[in-house]
Amino acid sequence: MKKFLTGITTAAMLMGSAAYAETTLKLVEVITSPERTKVLQSIVDGYEAANPDVTVEIISLPWGQAFEKLATMVAGGDIPDVVEMPDTWQALYAGSGQLASLSDHVADWEHGATLTEKTVAMGSQAGDLYMIPYGFYLRAMFYNKNLLAEAGVAPPETMADFMAASAAVSELEGKSGYCLRGGPGGTNGWVMMAAAMNGTNDFFTEDGKSRMNEPGSVEGIQFMLDLYQNGYAPKDAVSWGFNEIVAELLFRHLRVP
């Protein structure tokens, strides 16, 4: 069974290894945008220059259908050599023996010792080191100071303030108080809101029970429901994924006239 490598930085790592002879490597990216693909192409160009007998084919999958399209490729035998994928996909492919271990590659790599403990831990969630993360998401709240000022409210400091500010901004013509990611990839937002209202980042109790049905978690999920049902988020936000919320933030809420 052919196995593939995960993590875009793996492509950069291979630049320091022995060149392949007269071969083509298939690289799949799943978090696609023209700007990101341009950066990835620059990395590939450098690799191809260092390894003239190797050609790297970049396949860009739109994020909204990436999971299904990659699964279809693999199931059909069209298996890529390197894949960019979220860390949460590791178990699916590692569990079926389809991911190549990176442990030996990293051990022989001149920069292997520079990987942080967190990087190695995130790349080893399925047991062995199957992935090299090239970055970590930081969750933050973005707000438009002009909109808040126009609505007569200050940046929220409590959840009650957050709801009140969302209501006030939603009173402005053509504006909504909250940019909800209700579609693909939106689960994290709900889980984080539940954890915030529950006052803990531990998703399980010491005896292994889920905290998602604890009163604080239920309150957090209800908070999100109230934001939407009260009209403080656009009606079509219930189906928004990553691209839609970025467009909403950039072109409606964060852009200063």
C-alpha positions as a printed NumPy array, in Angstrom:
array([[  0.   ,   0.   ,   0.   ],
       [  1.349,   3.384,  -0.95 ],
       [  1.684,   5.747,   1.986],
       [  1.784,   9.514,   1.866],
       [  3.398,  12.252,   3.917],
       [  1.381,  14.967,   5.646],
       [  2.272,  18.563,   6.316],
       [  3.358,  21.165,   3.789],
       [  6.647,  21.74 ,   5.612],
       [  7.532,  18.161,   4.727],
       [  8.07 ,  19.34 ,   1.158],
       [ 10.604,  21.848,   2.408],
       [ 12.243,  19.172,   4.574],
       [ 12.807,  16.924,   1.585],
       [ 14.877,  19.627,  -0.069],
       [ 17.782,  18.512,   2.102],
       [ 17.434,  14.8  ,   1.289],
       [ 18.613,  12.74 ,  -1.651],
       [ 16.967,  13.66 ,  -4.924],
       [ 14.509,  11.319,  -6.571],
       [ 15.449,  10.096, -10.048],
       [ 13.17 ,  11.137, -12.89 ],
       [  9.992,  11.214, -10.857],
       [  6.906,  13.314, -10.229],
       [  5.619,  14.029,  -6.742],
       [  1.969,  14.844,  -6.237],
       [  1.312,  17.453,  -3.53 ],
       [ -2.227,  18.223,  -2.35 ],
       [ -3.16 ,  21.419,  -0.509],
       [ -6.548,  21.697,   1.167],
       [ -6.59 ,  25.231,   2.58 ],
       [ -6.503,  26.929,  -0.774],
       [ -6.338,  30.553,  -1.867],
       [ -4.44 ,  32.224,  -4.711],
       [ -2.051,  33.881,  -2.264],
       [ -1.287,  30.677,  -0.353],
       [ -0.812,  28.687,  -3.534],
       [  1.661,  31.305,  -4.76 ],
       [  3.739,  30.894,  -1.581],
       [  3.574,  27.114,  -1.86 ],
       [  4.673,  27.305,  -5.506],
       [  7.722,  29.334,  -4.487],
       [  8.717,  26.549,  -2.06 ],
       [  8.209,  23.951,  -4.772],
       [ 10.262,  25.991,  -7.238],
       [ 13.169,  25.956,  -4.817],
       [ 12.841,  22.209,  -4.31 ],
       [ 12.738,  21.52 ,  -8.034],
       [ 15.792,  23.73 ,  -8.582],
       [ 17.708,  21.693,  -5.987],
       [ 16.41 ,  18.426,  -7.454],
       [ 16.286,  18.878, -11.263],
       [ 15.071,  15.316, -11.896],
       [ 11.97 ,  15.854,  -9.78 ],
       [  8.735,  17.559, -10.778],
       [  6.154,  18.494,  -8.133],
       [  2.524,  18.662,  -9.197],
       [  0.383,  20.86 ,  -6.943],
       [ -3.284,  19.919,  -6.634],
       [ -5.404,  22.569,  -4.9  ],
       [ -8.65 ,  21.367,  -3.338],
       [-11.302,  23.902,  -2.256],
       [-11.634,  23.738,   1.519],
       [-15.379,  23.161,   1.541],
       [-15.035,  19.881,  -0.379],
       [-11.429,  18.993,   0.535],
       [-12.178,  16.203,   2.999],
       [-14.46 ,  14.354,   0.589],
       [-12.264,  14.961,  -2.472],
       [ -9.091,  13.728,  -0.747],
       [-10.917,  10.659,   0.567],
       [-12.18 ,   9.929,  -2.948],
       [ -8.671,  10.288,  -4.396],
       [ -7.192,   7.895,  -1.847],
       [-10.016,   5.364,  -2.147],
       [ -9.643,   5.402,  -5.928],
       [ -5.92 ,   4.739,  -5.803],
       [ -4.943,   8.279,  -6.835],
       [ -2.786,   8.641,  -3.738],
       [ -0.703,  11.827,  -3.374],
       [  2.845,  11.837,  -2.043],
       [  2.456,  14.828,   0.269],
       [ -0.748,  16.217,   1.739],
       [ -1.586,  19.327,   3.679],
       [ -4.331,  18.361,   6.135],
       [ -5.766,  19.453,   9.494],
       [ -4.317,  17.596,  12.47 ],
       [ -7.748,  16.123,  13.193],
       [ -7.544,  14.018,  10.01 ],
       [ -4.479,  12.136,  11.222],
       [ -6.287,   9.339,  13.02 ],
       [ -8.427,   8.49 ,   9.993],
       [ -5.497,   7.872,   7.663],
       [ -2.912,   6.708,  10.201],
       [ -5.379,   4.217,  11.639],
       [ -5.69 ,   2.546,   8.25 ],
       [ -1.925,   2.504,   7.711],
       [ -1.946,   5.094,   4.942],
       [  0.418,   7.67 ,   6.451],
       [  4.18 ,   7.364,   6.275],
       [  6.043,   7.899,   9.534],
       [  8.181,  11.028,   9.566],
       [ 10.266,   9.999,  12.578],
       [ 13.276,   8.782,  10.592],
       [ 13.057,  11.704,   8.176],
       [ 13.115,  14.181,  11.05 ],
       [ 15.915,  12.325,  12.851],
       [ 18.138,  12.685,   9.77 ],
       [ 17.021,  16.241,   8.992],
       [ 19.416,  19.031,   9.914],
       [ 16.558,  21.108,  11.324],
       [ 14.795,  18.243,  13.101],
       [ 16.093,  19.253,  16.519],
       [ 14.543,  22.714,  16.136],
       [ 10.969,  21.381,  16.224],
       [  9.267,  22.482,  19.429],
       [  7.686,  20.063,  21.879],
       [  4.21 ,  21.315,  20.925],
       [  4.924,  20.844,  17.221],
       [  5.975,  17.241,  17.76 ],
       [  3.013,  16.573,  20.06 ],
       [  0.48 ,  17.935,  17.549],
       [  2.068,  15.913,  14.769],
       [  1.979,  12.726,  16.84 ],
       [ -1.661,  12.664,  17.877],
       [ -2.167,   9.377,  16.04 ],
       [  0.811,   7.738,  17.754],
       [  3.903,   8.088,  15.605],
       [  5.076,  11.38 ,  14.096],
       [  2.919,  11.577,  10.982],
       [  2.69 ,  15.33 ,  10.491],
       [  4.798,  18.454,  10.857],
       [  2.554,  21.433,  11.626],
       [  3.65 ,  24.606,   9.866],
       [  1.61 ,  26.839,  12.151],
       [ -0.975,  26.995,  14.908],
       [ -4.288,  28.8  ,  14.961],
       [ -4.753,  31.457,  17.619],
       [ -8.343,  32.302,  18.457],
       [ -9.014,  35.995,  18.871],
       [-11.93 ,  38.379,  18.659],
       [-11.74 ,  40.968,  15.892],
       [-13.921,  44.032,  16.087],
       [-14.384,  47.274,  14.213],
       [-13.827,  50.208,  16.57 ],
       [-15.69 ,  52.549,  14.234],
       [-18.787,  50.345,  14.256],
       [-18.778,  50.021,  18.025],
       [-18.359,  53.763,  18.394],
       [-21.184,  54.374,  15.93 ],
       [-23.374,  52.003,  17.908],
       [-22.427,  53.738,  21.156],
       [-20.842,  50.736,  22.855],
       [-17.388,  49.855,  24.127],
       [-15.463,  46.647,  23.357],
       [-17.143,  43.927,  25.449],
       [-15.478,  42.663,  28.602],
       [-18.119,  40.122,  29.635],
       [-20.435,  37.798,  27.764],
       [-23.355,  40.025,  28.714],
       [-21.469,  42.967,  27.19 ],
       [-20.84 ,  40.857,  24.087],
       [-24.533,  40.202,  23.605],
       [-25.405,  43.85 ,  24.216],
       [-22.759,  45.078,  21.765],
       [-23.974,  42.607,  19.128],
       [-27.509,  43.898,  19.578],
       [-26.412,  47.531,  19.312],
       [-24.332,  47.013,  16.156],
       [-27.184,  45.054,  14.571],
       [-29.35 ,  48.151,  14.874],
       [-27.094,  49.887,  12.349],
       [-28.301,  49.724,   8.77 ],
       [-26.773,  46.84 ,   6.829],
       [-24.679,  45.64 ,   9.771],
       [-24.718,  42.57 ,  11.976],
       [-23.273,  42.296,  15.442],
       [-21.672,  38.897,  15.061],
       [-20.014,  37.018,  12.206],
       [-21.21 ,  33.456,  12.746],
       [-19.481,  30.474,  11.17 ],
       [-22.454,  28.172,  11.125],
       [-21.413,  25.878,   8.265],
       [-18.293,  23.823,   7.433],
       [-15.663,  23.998,  10.161],
       [-17.99 ,  25.86 ,  12.507],
       [-17.959,  23.211,  15.226],
       [-14.868,  24.69 ,  16.884],
       [-16.673,  27.96 ,  17.53 ],
       [-19.529,  26.209,  19.3  ],
       [-17.171,  24.055,  21.365],
       [-15.035,  27.04 ,  22.353],
       [-18.083,  29.054,  23.365],
       [-19.28 ,  26.135,  25.468],
       [-15.851,  25.821,  27.111],
       [-15.631,  29.571,  27.764],
       [-19.037,  29.692,  29.441],
       [-18.235,  26.509,  31.368],
       [-15.01 ,  28.026,  32.663],
       [-12.659,  25.205,  31.684],
       [-10.627,  23.985,  28.719],
       [-10.962,  20.396,  29.901],
       [-13.45 ,  18.643,  27.652],
       [-13.711,  15.599,  29.929],
       [-13.99 ,  15.092,  33.663],
       [-11.392,  13.074,  35.568],
       [-13.597,   9.993,  35.257],
       [-13.865,  10.41 ,  31.482],
       [-17.302,  11.981,  31.159],
       [-17.93 ,  14.672,  28.55 ],
       [-18.434,  18.202,  29.843],
       [-20.622,  19.187,  26.881],
       [-23.809,  18.581,  28.839],
       [-22.715,  20.514,  31.924],
       [-24.779,  23.638,  32.69 ],
       [-22.03 ,  26.05 ,  31.623],
       [-21.512,  24.297,  28.302],
       [-25.247,  24.269,  27.622],
       [-25.338,  27.977,  28.43 ],
       [-22.531,  28.636,  25.938],
       [-24.297,  26.797,  23.135],
       [-27.539,  28.596,  23.961],
       [-25.634,  31.881,  23.8  ],
       [-24.677,  31.137,  20.201],
       [-28.238,  30.15 ,  19.355],
       [-29.544,  33.368,  20.879],
       [-27.098,  35.464,  18.846],
       [-28.473,  33.96 ,  15.655],
       [-32.136,  33.731,  16.589],
       [-32.165,  37.325,  17.862],
       [-30.97 ,  38.483,  14.439],
       [-27.519,  39.576,  15.564],
       [-25.878,  37.458,  12.832],
       [-26.824,  37.42 ,   9.123],
       [-29.514,  34.878,   8.281],
       [-27.352,  33.078,   5.726],
       [-24.464,  32.817,   8.232],
       [-25.931,  29.495,   9.333],
       [-24.268,  27.978,   6.231],
       [-21.041,  30.02 ,   6.195],
       [-17.637,  28.35 ,   6.156],
       [-14.165,  29.865,   6.366],
       [-14.205,  31.762,   3.065],
       [-17.606,  33.309,   3.76 ],
       [-16.717,  34.658,   7.198],
       [-13.427,  36.103,   5.909],
       [-15.283,  37.871,   3.118],
       [-17.885,  39.144,   5.57 ],
       [-15.278,  40.498,   7.972],
       [-13.114,  42.106,   5.33 ],
       [-15.737,  43.626,   3.102],
       [-18.526,  44.527,   5.487],
       [-17.336,  44.823,   9.057],
       [-13.607,  45.501,   9.23 ],
       [-13.138,  47.749,   6.206],
       [-12.943,  51.379,   7.257],
       [-14.856,  53.731,   4.88 ]])
